[in-house]
Amino acid sequence: MTTIAATVAAVQHPLHRPITGPSAWTGAQMRRRDDWIRPFTAPELAEIDAALATVRAKGLDIADITAGNFPLATLGPALLAIRDEVLNGRGFILLRGLPVERYDMAGAATVYFGIGAYLGKARSQNAQGHLLGHVRDQGLDVKDPNVRVYQTRERQTFHTDSCDIVGLLCLKTAKSGGLGSIVSSMTIYNRMAAEHPDLLLRLCRPMTTDRRGEVPEGERPYFALPVFNSHAGHLSVIYARRYIESGQRFPEVPRLTPQDLAALDEFDRLANDDELRLDMEFRPGDMQFVHNHTILHDRTEYVDWPEPERKRHLLRLWLSPPVGRPLPPAYAARYGSVAIGDRGGIICHGTRPHAPLEPV
């Protein structure tokens, strides 16, 4: 296990070396280009439909779909190149034009799971073992410490998920609101290093984060990791302020100090900066993939349709690619393992991985 002193020493050195390369982008830069939007072509859509027919003919369960049994002769190699861009380039992509209106829920879920299989292995997103997540308002209250924000219509605030790559497929949009936003955590690092190195150093030491009631066997109901983690030549970020704050409900957890709050406030200020963040309005059929280690994502509050069949609905995947960066051993407290290709997700006592077709 990496000690706090070792973690701080490892991260102090890069303070004099800004993160360079395509992962350190700004929203202002991305708004001047559209190469991060990649439409499906007509032949690719035909290939997807053929793969769907193959899966159905074999009677495969969605959770058993792999790149090997969801054949995409032309699109498959393109998806591998997209995976490389997500992991080693700017860190995100928006695939556009999947005709979700043509599919029933099982068909849309099968197609999405099959495409995701080319990027990585699906991981459990909650204690119930959902490999396929349903991002939909379930009428729950985010103030409940055992509720996760995606189950509500409230703003999420910028955060990372507990996996290498998170994917979203938009099925239906809200009546209003629900805007998606992303921001480069590498750019936030650079700005904090230049403007507030003292606050940055605080985020290079562990902060306690609430597990929100989903506790793996043998673990505490919270974990402690730095926001900024330097390891093997990579800087990785893990962040969920709502859950850092709700971690204060445990009396044994160190209290947040004024410096802690100042560091979190500066991080959030930069994440929400108009120049740095990139907002995008999802259309039905849009598919977004994001590298959690270099990008944070957010969603604004929304007003939904009163009719159940029209309500905002996105499908989500947490993916562990077979290639990727090494993570520090301390990440095992949240990821279960740091083994590349077999890490991330939430596994608790009784968790049974499966792909539900409805929010439960």
C-alpha positions in Angstrom: 0.0 0.0 0.0 1.4 3.4 -1.0 1.9 5.6 2.1 0.6 9.2 2.3 4.2 10.5 2.4 5.1 8.5 -0.7 2.1 9.7 -2.6 2.8 13.4 -1.8 6.5 13.0 -2.8 5.5 11.3 -6.1 3.1 14.1 -7.0 5.2 17.1 -5.8 7.7 16.6 -8.6 5.2 17.1 -11.5 4.2 20.5 -10.1 7.0 21.9 -12.1 6.1 19.9 -15.2 2.7 20.8 -16.7 0.7 18.0 -18.3 1.1 18.3 -22.0 -0.5 16.5 -25.0 -4.0 16.0 -26.2 -5.5 15.1 -22.8 -4.9 18.7 -21.5 -7.6 20.4 -23.5 -10.0 23.2 -22.8 -13.7 23.5 -23.7 -12.9 26.7 -25.7 -10.6 24.7 -27.9 -13.1 21.8 -28.4 -15.9 24.2 -29.3 -13.9 25.3 -32.3 -13.7 21.8 -33.7 -15.9 18.8 -34.2 -13.5 15.9 -34.7 -14.7 14.6 -31.3 -18.1 13.8 -32.9 -17.9 10.7 -35.0 -21.1 9.7 -37.0 -21.9 6.1 -37.8 -21.9 5.3 -41.5 -24.7 3.5 -43.3 -22.5 0.4 -43.8 -21.6 0.4 -40.1 -25.2 0.6 -39.1 -26.0 -2.4 -41.4 -23.1 -4.3 -39.8 -24.5 -3.5 -36.3 -27.9 -4.9 -37.3 -26.3 -8.0 -38.7 -24.4 -8.5 -35.4 -27.6 -8.0 -33.5 -29.3 -10.7 -35.6 -26.3 -13.1 -34.9 -26.7 -12.6 -31.1 -30.4 -13.2 -31.2 -30.0 -16.3 -33.4 -27.6 -17.7 -30.9 -29.9 -16.8 -27.9 -27.0 -15.1 -26.1 -27.7 -13.3 -22.9 -26.6 -9.6 -23.1 -24.1 -10.1 -20.2 -22.4 -12.8 -22.3 -21.7 -10.6 -25.4 -18.1 -10.2 -26.3 -16.3 -8.6 -29.3 -15.8 -12.2 -30.5 -19.6 -13.0 -30.7 -20.7 -9.6 -31.8 -18.9 -9.4 -35.2 -18.2 -6.0 -36.6 -15.7 -6.6 -39.5 -15.3 -2.9 -40.5 -16.5 -1.0 -37.4 -14.6 -3.2 -35.0 -11.1 -2.0 -36.0 -12.5 1.6 -35.9 -13.7 1.0 -32.4 -10.2 -0.2 -31.3 -8.8 3.1 -32.7 -11.4 5.0 -30.8 -10.4 3.2 -27.7 -6.8 4.3 -28.2 -8.0 7.9 -28.6 -10.0 7.7 -25.4 -7.2 6.1 -23.4 -4.2 7.9 -24.8 -5.5 11.0 -26.7 -8.0 13.6 -25.7 -10.0 11.1 -23.5 -13.5 11.2 -25.0 -15.6 10.6 -28.1 -19.2 11.1 -29.1 -20.5 8.5 -31.6 -23.6 9.8 -33.3 -26.5 8.4 -35.3 -27.4 5.1 -33.8 -31.1 4.8 -34.8 -32.4 3.8 -31.3 -36.0 4.4 -32.4 -35.7 1.2 -34.5 -34.9 -1.0 -31.5 -36.9 -2.3 -28.6 -35.1 -2.0 -25.2 -33.5 -5.5 -25.6 -32.2 -4.5 -29.1 -30.8 -1.2 -28.0 -29.1 -2.8 -25.0 -27.6 -5.6 -27.0 -26.2 -3.2 -29.6 -24.8 -0.9 -27.0 -23.2 -3.8 -25.0 -21.8 -5.2 -28.2 -20.1 -2.0 -29.2 -18.9 -1.4 -25.7 -17.3 -4.9 -25.7 -14.7 -3.6 -28.2 -13.6 -1.0 -25.8 -13.5 -3.1 -22.6 -15.0 -5.7 -20.3 -18.2 -4.5 -18.5 -18.0 -4.0 -14.8 -20.7 -4.1 -12.1 -22.0 -0.5 -11.5 -23.7 -1.2 -8.1 -24.1 -3.7 -5.4 -26.9 -5.4 -7.4 -24.3 -6.3 -10.1 -25.8 -4.2 -12.9 -23.4 -4.5 -15.9 -25.9 -2.4 -17.8 -26.9 0.8 -15.9 -30.1 2.8 -16.4 -29.6 6.5 -15.8 -33.2 7.5 -15.1 -35.0 9.5 -12.3 -36.4 7.0 -9.9 -38.0 9.6 -7.6 -35.3 9.2 -5.0 -33.7 11.9 -2.8 -30.0 12.6 -3.2 -29.9 13.6 0.5 -30.4 9.9 1.4 -26.8 8.7 2.0 -27.6 5.4 0.3 -28.9 7.0 -2.9 -26.6 7.7 -5.9 -27.2 10.8 -7.9 -27.8 9.1 -11.2 -31.0 7.7 -9.7 -32.4 11.3 -9.3 -33.0 14.3 -11.7 -30.7 16.6 -9.6 -27.5 18.0 -10.9 -24.7 15.5 -10.5 -21.7 17.9 -10.2 -18.4 17.1 -11.8 -17.1 13.7 -10.8 -15.4 10.4 -11.9 -16.9 6.9 -11.9 -15.1 3.9 -10.5 -13.8 2.4 -13.8 -11.4 3.1 -16.6 -14.0 4.1 -19.2 -17.6 5.2 -18.7 -20.0 5.0 -21.6 -23.5 6.5 -22.1 -26.1 5.8 -24.7 -29.0 8.3 -25.0 -32.4 6.7 -25.5 -34.7 9.6 -24.6 -34.1 13.2 -23.6 -35.8 15.2 -20.8 -38.4 17.9 -21.3 -35.7 20.4 -20.4 -32.3 20.4 -18.9 -30.1 17.3 -18.5 -27.2 18.9 -20.3 -24.0 16.8 -20.3 -20.6 18.4 -19.5 -17.1 17.2 -19.4 -13.8 18.8 -18.4 -10.1 17.8 -18.6 -8.8 17.0 -15.1 -5.3 17.4 -16.6 -6.1 21.0 -17.4 -7.4 21.6 -13.9 -4.2 20.2 -12.6 -2.1 22.5 -14.7 -4.2 25.6 -13.6 -3.9 24.7 -9.9 -0.2 24.0 -10.2 0.3 27.4 -11.7 -2.1 29.4 -9.5 -2.6 27.5 -6.3 0.2 24.9 -5.7 -0.6 24.9 -2.0 -4.2 23.8 -2.6 -3.1 21.4 -5.2 -0.8 19.7 -2.7 -3.7 19.1 -0.4 -5.5 17.2 -3.2 -2.4 15.0 -3.5 -3.1 13.6 -0.1 -6.0 11.2 0.7 -9.5 12.4 1.1 -12.2 10.1 2.5 -15.1 9.3 0.2 -18.4 7.7 1.2 -19.3 4.4 -0.5 -23.0 5.3 -0.2 -24.0 2.0 1.4 -22.3 -0.2 -1.2 -19.6 -1.8 0.9 -17.5 -4.7 -0.4 -16.8 -7.5 2.0 -14.0 -6.7 4.5 -14.0 -3.0 3.6 -15.0 0.1 5.5 -18.1 2.1 4.4 -15.7 4.6 2.9 -12.3 4.7 1.2 -9.5 7.2 1.2 -7.6 8.3 -2.0 -6.0 11.5 -3.2 -7.8 13.4 -5.9 -4.6 13.6 -7.9 -2.5 10.4 -8.1 0.9 10.2 -9.8 2.1 6.7 -10.7 4.4 5.1 -13.3 4.5 8.3 -15.4 0.7 8.9 -15.4 -1.4 11.4 -13.5 -4.9 10.0 -12.7 -7.8 11.7 -11.0 -10.6 10.2 -8.8 -13.2 12.7 -7.5 -16.8 12.9 -6.2 -17.2 15.9 -3.9 -20.8 15.0 -2.9 -19.5 11.7 -1.5 -16.4 13.3 0.1 -18.8 15.5 2.0 -21.2 12.7 2.9 -18.3 10.8 4.2 -18.3 13.2 7.1 -21.3 11.3 8.5 -18.8 8.8 9.9 -17.5 10.0 13.2 -14.1 8.4 12.8 -13.4 10.1 9.5 -11.0 13.1 9.7 -13.0 16.4 9.6 -12.7 18.6 6.5 -10.5 21.6 7.4 -10.8 25.1 5.9 -7.8 24.3 3.7 -9.5 21.1 2.5 -12.7 23.1 1.6 -10.6 25.8 -0.1 -8.9 23.1 -2.2 -12.2 21.5 -3.2 -13.7 24.9 -3.9 -10.9 25.8 -6.3 -11.1 22.4 -8.0 -14.8 22.9 -8.5 -14.4 26.5 -9.7 -12.0 25.4 -12.4 -14.2 22.4 -13.4 -17.1 24.8 -13.9 -15.2 27.5 -15.7 -16.8 28.5 -19.0 -13.4 28.3 -20.8 -12.4 24.9 -19.5 -15.6 22.8 -19.5 -17.3 21.4 -22.6 -21.1 21.2 -22.7 -23.0 18.9 -25.0 -26.7 18.2 -25.5 -27.3 14.5 -26.1 -29.5 13.4 -29.0 -31.3 10.1 -29.0 -28.7 7.6 -30.5 -25.7 9.6 -29.2 -23.0 7.4 -27.5 -20.4 9.0 -25.4 -17.2 7.3 -24.0 -15.0 9.1 -21.5 -11.7 8.2 -19.8 -12.3 8.6 -16.1 -8.6 9.0 -15.2 -8.2 12.3 -17.2 -11.8 13.6 -17.5 -14.6 14.5 -15.2 -18.3 14.5 -16.2 -21.4 16.2 -15.0 -25.1 16.6 -15.8 -27.4 19.5 -15.1 -30.7 19.2 -13.3 -33.6 18.4 -15.5 -37.4 18.6 -15.8 -38.8 15.3 -17.1 -41.9 14.4 -19.1 -44.9 13.3 -17.1 -45.5 10.3 -19.3 -43.4 7.3 -18.2 -42.7 6.2 -21.8 -41.2 9.6 -22.6 -38.9 10.0 -19.5 -35.2 10.8 -19.9 -33.4 7.5 -20.2 -29.7 6.7 -20.8 -27.9 3.4 -20.7 -24.5 3.3 -19.0 -21.5 1.0 -19.2 -18.4 0.9 -16.9 -15.6 -0.7 -18.9 -12.2 -2.2 -18.1 -10.1 -2.3 -21.3 -7.4 -4.9 -21.8 -4.9 -2.2 -22.4 -4.5 0.9 -20.2 -2.4 2.8 -17.7 -1.0 1.3 -14.5 -2.9 2.6 -11.4 -1.3 3.0 -8.0 -1.9 0.1 -5.6 -4.1 2.3 -3.4 -6.8 2.3 -6.1 -7.6 -1.3 -5.1 -9.5 0.1 -2.2 -12.1 1.4 -4.7 -11.4 -0.6 -7.9 -11.1 -4.0 -6.1 -8.0 -4.7 -8.1 -5.5 -2.6 -10.2 -4.9 -5.4 -12.7 -5.3 -4.0 -16.2 -8.4 -5.5 -17.9 -9.9 -6.7 -14.6 -10.5 -3.7 -12.4 -13.2 -1.3 -11.4 -16.8 -1.7 -10.5 -18.6 -2.5 -7.3 -18.8 -6.0 -5.9 -20.4 -6.6 -2.5 -21.6 -9.7 -0.7 -24.2 -11.4 -2.9 -23.5 -9.3 -6.0 -24.5 -11.2 -9.2 -23.4 -9.6 -12.4 -26.2 -9.3 -15.0 -27.6 -6.8 -17.5 -31.2 -5.7 -16.5 -33.4 -4.3 -19.2 -35.3 -2.0 -16.8 -34.3 0.3 -14.0 -34.5 -1.6 -10.7 
